Amino acid sequence: MSVAARRLACVDTTLQDPLVGQLLDGRYRVDARIAVGGMATVYRAVDTRLDRVLALKVMHPALATDASFVERFIREAKSVARLAHPNVVAVFDQGAQGQYVYLAMEYVAGCTLRDVLRDRGALQPRAALDILEPVLAALGAAHRAGFVHRDMKPENVLIGDDGRVKVADFGLVRAVGTVTNTTGSVLGTVSYLAPEQIEDGTADTRTDVYACGVVLYEMLTGSKPHGGETPAQVLYQHLNEPVPAPSAAVPGLPAGLDDLVASATARNPEARPFDAVALLAETRAARSGLTDAQLDAVPPQATAETHDAAEDRTSVIPRLLPAGQGVSHHTSRLEVPPPAAPQDRRRRGPRRSVVAVVVAVLLALGIGTGVWYINSGQFTQVPLLLGQTEKDARQRLSKAGLELKGVERAYSDTVDRGKVISSDPESGDRIRGNDAVKLVVSRGPEIVKVPDLRDLSIADARRELKKAGLVPGMITKEFSEETVRGDVIRTDPAAGTERHPDSAVALHVSKGAPVDVPDVSGLSVEDATAALADEGLKAKVLPDRVNSPEVAGDIARQSPGEGAEAAEGDTIELTVSDGPRMIDVPDVTGKDVDEATSELKDAGFEVKVDRPFLSFSDTIASQSVDGGEQAPEGSTITIKTKGL
């Protein structure tokens, strides 16, 4: 079914929807249902106060009674409202009416990436990267602002009719650093969950990176990397099998794309790019290594992948727990038989199989396994890590033959940002030689103040923000009489405001004093250029000429026009006149004045009526340009009535 057909089908179902046609919260007129998800329904609506089309995301009434779901829904509004990014679907408002809890969001006319994949299958590498890069830009803004999306998938990538790509549905977003571990379940979409989400319910910026890697694989091949008859089988593969190289499914894909997918979907989160900004850098590097022929290679079109749409819905999924932990065995543990193929057994890694064989032999010999396992391996001490930079701590662990279990980041008023606060096990503890150590690294003080950046250049302002533990945000340019062009006028939030480290700070930068654009229409190109230069403006003459009343070679029009404000050094576009258009003059002799005037004006002329002295006739005796001849469009034709 085509995208258009699916839209029509979607609209048809709204006939039975009780919200369609209603005025929600006295403001939003619900016009049509767009989509139904696992937790909410999205409608096209009109804000009757501002008279604009928007999208309403309304939580399913059954979930509105659950305080945790409502809190998550409201958190989405607050989180996305802080992300002023062109590739993030904006949230305008949040509210509730009776059983309906809703978000009012930007309406994007177009389709989802899922629609595109269903209709087209695998995409050309250029198209896949053109979609991935703005997605990563949006997620990068979220990650640097301290948020994780947690449910990246093609359904949440919107592609507008104008080609814009936007990320939607931050409904599962949580702040980086907040507790994300769940006891017996995880929220998400089966096909895009990272191994650590499945295994222990944790989620950080790298879980979004993993999901983006899966989405890239799907765009390049037209199918998901892991399949199965049940969600449990898909989850098992995420835990135990690497995402295959896209070139295995689509021969001829460049190795650089295989490497990019492998980097993003590494099962060990430590091996992935730290966040979407880092993955975006890798993506652009991979693109730069591809030729135009590789980017535009048309993938072979296979039969479109079919699957249950429920598989792509956000849902509560029981996660893997060791037996005896969490909730009852049948809901908290996924019983999935491991694949029987020899190559699949090999993927599970040598250590587990070696231990299993040794244990089996010892049991067969009647030897207890406990003593053997406890005394196997060499013991060592955790090296001194406190106060070291994260890089130095990693190197010390490596020299000691120890692995890094993970890095947690925490605030500290006493330990400098980027240095180790503590480790588990602690420095000096006795530890098995093949064990791992977890680091806790300082994020600096929990609260930092925004520095005063007024009158600094953009480069200096960025350096000061990074020195303070903050992140440079969006740059907005505006006119200023007091601040030198290119320097910072103010910040948002303002200087002295307290913020968490890594918060984004927007910069308002001066364009200098405003300049009134002069009217140069009717001047020669040389004179117009000089007049603009006198005001500190530049002239750009467009190649195409237009017919106009102005003399050929003079300026017909300009952009921006007279009276507009521009910054010193801005460019004004000039269009040169090709002279007036010559058009045929109708013959109006013998007609009355009104009819003749109307006919000449309709043809594009101005009209002047000449009545001889003591003439009372309305009949036209002559005209200044004879009928059938040509005259410049807009010129004046004089018509003369009959005399006595």
Secondary structure, DSSP 8 states (H G I E B T S, - for coil): --HHHHHHHHHHHGGG-TTTT-EETTTEEEEEEEEE-SSEEEEEEEETTTTEEEEEEEE-TTTTT-HHHHHHHHHHHHHHHT---TTB--EEEEEEETTEEEEEEE---EEEHHHHHHHH-S--HHHHHHHHHHHHHHHHHHHHTTEE----SGGGEEEETTS-EEE---TT-EETTS----SSEEEE-GGG--HHHHHH----HHHHHHHHHHHHHHHHHSS-S---SSHHHHHHHHHHS----HHHHSTT--HHHHHHHHHHT-SSGGGS-SSHHHHHHHHHHHHHTS-HHHHT------------GGGGS-EEEE----TTSSS-HHHHS-------SHHHHHHT-HHHHHHHHHHHHHHHTT--HHHHHHH-S-EEE----TT-BHHHHHHHHHHTT-EEEEEEEE--SSS-TTBEEEEES-TT-EEETT-EEEEEEE---S-EE----TT-BHHHHHHHHHHTT-EEEEEEEE--SSS-TTBEEEEES-TT-EE-TT-EEEEEEE--SEEE----TTSBHHHHHHHHHHTT-EEEE-S--B--SS-TTBEEEEES-TT-EEETT-EEEEEEB----EEE----TTSBHHHHHHHHHHHT-EEEEE--TT----BEEEESS-TTSEEETT-EEEEEE---
